[in-house]
Amino acid sequence: MSSSYSVMPALFISHGSPMLALEDAPTTRFLRGLAGQIPKPTAILIASAHWETAQPMLTGAAYPETIHDFQGFPKELYALRYSAPGDPAFANRVLSLLAESGINAGIDGARGLDHGAWNPLLLMYPDAEIPVIELSVQSRQNASWHYKIGQALSVLRKGNILIIGTGNLTHNLREAFRGHHEATPTWVSVFAQWVEERAAQGDVKSLLNWEELAPHARENHPTPEHFLPFFVALGAGGASLQAKHLHEDITMGVLVMDAYAFGEMK
């Protein structure tokens, strides 16, 4: 992918269960190889579905802790740490870019990285030497709001900064935990196909109106927070949508683990 883009692409990654970091699953293997397909970034800005705030917030700690924001998993998972440094100066730069676009944001100097952020990064960049700051999502705001945030930050990609949105392409946990899905339900597959087709066609307008236009939108996202990071990455990808479908997988019958890259092709 590094030869296909004029600048660093923005990524949307489905992170699934916290067990992702310990599993040998298709998405685990995909993420382990993803860093080798793009230029090495000087810093990472990652918008996670697992940090919901009223207004955009950024981590400002010089050494953010690893947050184990889950319960009932094997002890090996709680032993994992992701010790990447933060970058307070970079957080302040992001704050300024958002302000220039009329978006009021803040910095939390104490918060660490939740599993939506450190879990995929542990697979992509296991040496944890690249500075990381996390960005929150606003679940009471819509896709257009998060797209605007991404647009405000798009300029960072020219400085070799990797912008990632991490959530899930579909996220109905009630159905996932019910199990008994011998095959992927139609309501899941047609939603994922709709997103893929709209992205391939550059149809930003339809994607931003996904709650009204996408088939089975509410079934796949009873709450929107795991899809909102998609729109941060979408906005960060540049003025015209050029999307590449990087990975597709389904876990627990209904959780679509797809990944996308957005950015200007050469």
Secondary structure as the mmCIF struct_conf table of DSSP 4:
data_model
#
loop_
_struct_conf.conf_type_id
_struct_conf.id
_struct_conf.beg_label_comp_id
_struct_conf.beg_label_asym_id
_struct_conf.beg_label_seq_id
_struct_conf.end_label_comp_id
_struct_conf.end_label_asym_id
_struct_conf.end_label_seq_id
TURN_TY1_P TURN_TY1_P1 SER A 2 SER A 4
STRN STRN1 TYR A 5 TYR A 5
BEND BEND1 SER A 6 VAL A 7
HELX_LH_PP_P HELX_LH_PP_P1 MET A 8 PRO A 9
STRN STRN2 ALA A 10 SER A 14
BEND BEND2 SER A 17 SER A 17
HELX_RH_3T_P HELX_RH_3T_P1 PRO A 18 ALA A 21
TURN_TY1_P TURN_TY1_P2 LEU A 22 LEU A 22
HELX_RH_AL_P HELX_RH_AL_P1 PRO A 26 LEU A 34
HELX_RH_3T_P HELX_RH_3T_P2 ALA A 35 GLN A 37
BEND BEND3 ILE A 38 ILE A 38
HELX_LH_PP_P HELX_LH_PP_P2 PRO A 39 PRO A 41
BEND BEND4 THR A 42 THR A 42
STRN STRN3 ALA A 43 GLU A 52
BEND BEND5 ALA A 54 GLN A 55
STRN STRN4 MET A 57 THR A 59
BEND BEND6 ALA A 62 TYR A 63
HELX_LH_PP_P HELX_LH_PP_P3 PRO A 64 GLU A 65
STRN STRN5 THR A 66 THR A 66
HELX_LH_PP_P HELX_LH_PP_P4 ILE A 67 ILE A 67
BEND BEND7 GLY A 72 GLY A 72
HELX_RH_AL_P HELX_RH_AL_P2 LYS A 75 TYR A 78
TURN_TY1_P TURN_TY1_P3 ALA A 79 ALA A 79
HELX_RH_AL_P HELX_RH_AL_P3 PRO A 88 GLU A 100
TURN_TY1_P TURN_TY1_P4 SER A 101 GLY A 102
STRN STRN6 GLY A 106 ASP A 108
BEND BEND8 GLY A 109 ALA A 110
STRN STRN7 LEU A 113 LEU A 113
HELX_RH_AL_P HELX_RH_AL_P4 HIS A 115 MET A 124
TURN_TY1_P TURN_TY1_P5 PRO A 126 ASP A 127
BEND BEND9 ILE A 130 ILE A 130
STRN STRN8 VAL A 132 VAL A 137
TURN_TY1_P TURN_TY1_P6 SER A 139 ARG A 140
BEND BEND10 GLN A 141 GLN A 141
HELX_RH_AL_P HELX_RH_AL_P5 ALA A 143 LEU A 153
HELX_RH_3T_P HELX_RH_3T_P3 SER A 154 GLY A 159
TURN_TY1_P TURN_TY1_P7 ASN A 160 ASN A 160
STRN STRN9 ILE A 161 GLY A 167
BEND BEND11 LEU A 169 LEU A 169
HELX_RH_AL_P HELX_RH_AL_P6 LEU A 173 ARG A 178
BEND BEND12 GLU A 182 ALA A 183
HELX_RH_AL_P HELX_RH_AL_P7 THR A 186 ALA A 200
TURN_TY1_P TURN_TY1_P8 GLN A 201 GLY A 202
HELX_RH_AL_P HELX_RH_AL_P8 VAL A 204 LEU A 208
TURN_TY1_P TURN_TY1_P9 ASN A 209 ASN A 209
HELX_RH_AL_P HELX_RH_AL_P9 TRP A 210 LEU A 213
BEND BEND13 ALA A 214 ALA A 214
TURN_TY1_P TURN_TY1_P10 PRO A 215 HIS A 216
HELX_RH_AL_P HELX_RH_AL_P10 ALA A 217 ASN A 220
BEND BEND14 PRO A 222 PRO A 224
TURN_TY1_P TURN_TY1_P11 GLU A 225 PHE A 227
HELX_RH_AL_P HELX_RH_AL_P11 LEU A 228 ALA A 236
TURN_TY1_P TURN_TY1_P12 GLY A 237 GLY A 237
BEND BEND15 ALA A 239 SER A 240
STRN STRN10 ALA A 243 HIS A 247
STRN STRN11 ILE A 250 THR A 251
TURN_TY1_P TURN_TY1_P13 MET A 252 VAL A 254
STRN STRN12 LEU A 255 VAL A 256
STRN STRN13 ALA A 259 PHE A 262
STRN STRN14 MET A 265 MET A 265
#
